[in-house]
Amino acid sequence: MPSVLPLGDPAPADGLLPPSSREGAATRPFCVYVHIPFCAVRCGYCDFNTYTAHELGSGATQDTYASAVAAELDFGHAALRASGIHERPVETVFFGGGTPTLLPAEDLAHVLGRIRGLWGLAEGAEVTTEANPDSVTPESLRVLAEAGFTRVSFGMQSAVPHVLKTLDRTHRPDRVPLAVQWARDAGLDVSVDLIYGTPGESLEDWRASLEAALSYEPDHISAYALIIEDGTRLAAQIRRGEVPDIDDDDHADKYLLADRLLAGAGFSWYEVSNWSRSAATRCRHNLAYWTGADWWGAGPGAHSHVGGLRWWNVKHPSAYQQRIDAAVSPAAGRETPDEDARYLERAMLLTRIAEGMPIEGLRPGGRRAVAGLIADGLVEGRDAVAGRIVPTLQGRLLADAVVRRLLEF
């Protein structure tokens, strides 16, 4: 969730959605995202909408945050019902941040209970929280599991101390296997998130992180290339020459190593940056984003999508609290992308996942580009014959180029 909100049209204070949002709602999954904007420290690479305690003014505290989010969920349920949106049980819930587990586990359980009480949870619903390894205990993880959480995603990032230091991560590497085991003992599925390409990280450093992550035997691994965002501390350090800049060739070498080691350990890729042990342990919440589901995003800066309408909440927790206290929508703006924008988005998202994009969904120029993409080794020929655009390993490395060629005709 980038810290800069997009431009858009004004959002109504009553939160009502246009009639077009109702079309096809009964056939789309419904999900909930809950943004927890609090962090113990601000990592030097992070551009997300997060705040440390000293950055917050009055009216926005960790102590009252769960109540504010629950109030927004009440508001959202009423707004969707008043808008005539087909009511569905929630398929997935994702608590992201920030560090959701800086809040007491009982607060997270309270919010999940409100979601369950308003919409109900579908049978087998996936409920995930992100967590730092040093922000959980065996007891807190048991509370979450008993409340209905099914999955925890740990921000491991690296197993190498000097890399963690460059990223301003606060946990020690030896904390990760402990946290993973505690989650396992609580009955939770486990994902670990890694970042590659940190300035000063060697290929052997990255190999050590991958091998460490695999040794913990998680169900799911995400591996993201570090992106240097303007305005972050790390961007300033690179600009001043204090640390080296990132390198695209280095990123490619590390991605190839990750795919090779993960595949060798029995993991399969299902999205460019995500691998799982089985189809059952994929992150269904993220798949819902990539495949066009509906979701309500609660919390400051959170984004929502229902039936093609997008909206986003005010960014700062204090402004968010003021809207909640006034019983008006916390949305700062909204938009309904036109057909060209939706076509571009479908191409960008569906060509990143293992199921691929239906060729019949391409415009004529895109269909003409498929043969060249196969010839260049960027698209799987067998899948194309079956009617879907699925990137090869090389195509995953050059995902943006694949999309450009599908759209350039």
N, C-alpha and C positions, 0 to 999 in steps of 0.2 A: 504494500500500500504506500505509494510515493507520498511525500509530504506536501506536494503542490497539487491543489485541486484543479480539475479542468474547468474551462468556461462552460456555460450552458444557459438554459432558460431558467427564469425564477421558478422555484418550487412552491406550491400552495401550502399555506399554513396548516390546512386540514389534512394534508397527506393523501388526498384522493387521487386515484389513477384514472387515466382516460379509458373510454370503452374499448379501445383497441387492445388494451392489455389483457382483456378477458379471453381473447380468441385463442383457442387451443390450450388453455390453462389446465384443463383436466388431464391432458396427456403429458404434461411436463412435470418432472420431479420438482419438489419444493425443498429448499435447504435454508439454513440459517448460519450466518457468520457473525461472531461476536468479537469486536476489537477491544483488546485490553491495552491501553496506550502507555503503560508504566514500565520503566526499566530501572534497574539498580544503577547502571552507568550507561552513557551513550557511546556505543561502539563507533570507532572512527570511520568505518565504511558505510554506516547505516543512514539511509535517507527516508526511512519509514516515519510515520506519524507517531512518534514516541517521545516520552518526557520522563526525566528524572524528577525526584521529589522537589528539588530546589527550583525547578523550572516552572512549577505550577503555582498559580495564584489562588485566590480564595474561590470557593464554590466548586472545586474539583479535587476530591481527595480519594485515596484508595479505600478509605473506610466506608464511603457512601456510594462508591461506584456501582456495585452490584444492584443497588436499589434504582439507580438512574437507568441502567440498561434494562432492568425488568420493566420500568415504566415505559421505555421506548417500545419494548416488545408488546406491551398492552396496547399502546397507541397504534403500532403497526398492524396488529391483529384486527383492531377495530376499523382501521383505514382500508385494509384489504377487503374485509367483509362489506363495508359500506360501498366499496367500488364494484362489488359484484364479482370479485375474483373467486374462482372455484377453490374451496378450502380442501387442502390435502394434508395428510400427516407428513411430518418432516422426515426426509430420507437421510440427511446428513447434517451434523452440526460441527462447526469448527471454531474453536477459541484461538485467535491469533493475536499477535502483538508487534512490538512490545513483548513482555513476559507475562502471560496470563497467570502463571503460578506464583507471581509475587502477591496476588490476592490469596486470602485464605481459601483452602480447598472447599470449605463450607459455602463461601460466596459463589464460587464457580458452580457448585452443586445447586445453589439457590436459583441461579440464572437458568441452568438446564431444567430445573423443576418448573420454572415459569414457562419455558418453551413447551415442555411436555403438557402442562396444563392448558395452554392456549390452543395448540394445534394437534397435540399428540405426536408420538414418535412412531414411525413405520416399524413393522416387524423387522428385526435385524438392522436397525438404524446404526449408522457409523457416527460416533461422537468422539472427536479428537480435541486435545489441547496441545499447543506448543509449550515447551518448558525448557529452561536452562538446566543443565545437570545439577547446578548448585542451588536450585530453587525448589527442590522437592525432597521429601523424606519418605520412608516407608509408610508412615501413618497418613501423610497427605495423599499419597497415591491410592491407598486403600479407601479413603473417603471418596475420591473421585470414582473409583471402580464401583463402589457400592451405590453411588448416585446415578450410575448409568453410562459413565464414560467407557469407551471401548478401546481407546487408542491414545498413545502419547508420542509426540514428535520432539525429540531432543535436539537442541542446537549444539551439536558437537563441534562442527566447523573444521577442526583439525585435531590431531593427536600430538602435534609438535609444539613445544612450549614457545619457541621464538615466533612461530606463525600466530599462535593465539595472542601473543603480546602485541604484534603488529595490528591485529584485528581488534585489540582492546577487549578481548573476552576475559571474563573474570574467573572461570572455572579452571581447575587443575585437570589435566588429562586423565588422571587415575580416578576422578569422580564419575566419569561416564559409565564404565562398566558397573559400578555400584548402582547408579540410577537405573540403568537398563535392567539389572537383576531385581531391584525393588519393584519396578513396573511389572516385570514378569511374575513376581510373587503375588502381585495384586490382581493378576489375571488380565492385564492390558497387553494389547499388541504394541509393538515398538517400531518406530521409525527413527533414523538418525539423519540429520542434515549435515552435509559437508560443503565447504567452499574451496575451490581451487583457483590458483593464479594469484595468490597474495604476494605482494612484493617481497622478494627474498626467499620465497618458497622454492626449493629445488624439486626436481622430479622424484628424487628419492624421499624427500619430505612427504610429498603427495602419496607415494606408494606406502609409506609408513602409516599415513592416516587411513588409507583404504584398507590396509591389512588389519589395522586395529579395529576399525568399524566392523569388518567381517568377523573378527574374532569374538565380538559381542553377540553374534547371531541374531541380528534384528530381523524383522519381517520385511522391512522396506528401507531403502536408502535413497536420499536425494543428493545430487551433486551439482552445485551451481557454480558457474564461472563468476569470479568477482567482477563486478562492474563498478567503475569509479564514478560516483555521482557528484556533480557540481555542488559546492557548498558544504561537503563533508570534510572532516579533519584530514582524512587520508588524501583527498584531492589536493588539499593545501600542502601537505607534506610532499607529495609528488611534484607539485608546481615549484616548491622551494628546493627541490633536488635532495631532500632528506632521505627519501626511499625511491627505488627505481619504479618506472612506470610499468604497467602490465603489458603483456606481449601476446598477440593473437596466435603466433605459432606455438608459444608455450601453452596457451589454453588448449589448442588442438591436441598437442602431445599428451596433455594430462587427461583430456576427455577420452582419448583412445585407450590410455592405460586404465582408466576407470571402467570403461565398457568391457575390456578384456578380463580384468580381474573379477568384476561383478558377474559376468557371464560364466566364468570358470567356477564361481562359487554357487552357481545355480540360480542367480537372479536374472530376470528378463526385463528389458526396457519396455515401458509402455507409454512414456512421454520422453521427450529429448533429455530432460534432466532427472528422470525418475525411474527407479528399478524396484521390482518387488519379487518375492520368492514365489508367488503364485497370483493368479487373477484375483483370488479372494483377499489378498493383502495389498492390493492397489489402494491408493487414496481416492475413495469414491467422491469425496467432496471436491477435490481439484478436478476430477473428471467431469463433474457437474458444471464447473465453470467452462471448461473447454468445449463442452457439447451443448451449451445453450440452455441449461436449466434455469428455473426461477430461484432467486434467493433474496432474503431480507438481510441486510448488513446493519448491525446495531453497534453503536459506539461512535466516538468522534472520528471523522474522516472516513467512516465505513461506506462502501459502495454497495448498491443494491441493483437488482435487475428483475423485472417481471414483464413478460410478454413484449420484449423489445425496448421497453422504457428503462432508462438508466437514471439513477440519482445518487447523490453523495452527500454525506452529512457535513456540517460545519466541522472545521478541523480541530480547534483547540478544546480541550476538556472543559474549560470554564464557559466558553460560548455554548458548548453542548449542554452543560448542566442548566444554563439559563433557559434554553429552549425547553428542556424537559420540565423544569419548574413552572414554566408558563403554559404547559400542556399544548404546545404547538409542535409541528414537525421540525425535527432537527436538520432537515435537508437544506443544503446550501444552494443546490441547483440540480437541474435534470435535463435530459435530452432523449430524443428518439432518433437514432442514427438512420440515415436514408439507406436505400437498397445498395448503393455502391459501397458505403461504409460497412454494411453488414456482410457483403460479399467478401470484402478485404479481410474482415475479422474471421469469417469462417475459414478462408484459405490459410490465414496465419495460424489458427488454432488447430484445425483438423489435420493439417499436414505435419504437425508435431507429435501426433499420437499414433500408437501402433495399429489402431483400427483404420487410420487414414481418412482421406476425404473422398466421398463418392465422385467418380469422374462425371457422372450425370449432373452433379451440382456445379460443374465448371461451365463458364461461358465458352462459346465456340473457340475463341483464341486460346484459352487455357487448355482445352482438349487438344488443340493442335500442338501445344508445347510438350505434351506428355512423351511423345516418341523421342524427342531430343533429350529429355531428362533421363529416360531409360538408357539411351545410348551413352550418355555422359556418366552413368553409374550413380545417379542421384536419386532415382526412384526404382523400387522393386518391380521388375518386369512381370513376374508371376502375379503379383497383386494387381498390377494395372490391367492385365488380361481379365482378372476377376472383377474389374470395375472400380478399383480403389487406388488412390495415390498414397503410397506408404514410402517414407524415405529410407534409403539404405543408410549404412553407417556414415558414409561420406555425405549423404544428403542431410543427415542430422547435424554434421559439422557445418554445413552450408545451408541451414534451414531458411535463412532470409533470402538467399539467392534462389532457392527453389520457389519460394512464394513470388519473388519478382518476376521470374520467368513465366509462372502461371498467369500473371496479371498483365504482362507487357504487351500481349497481342491485341 
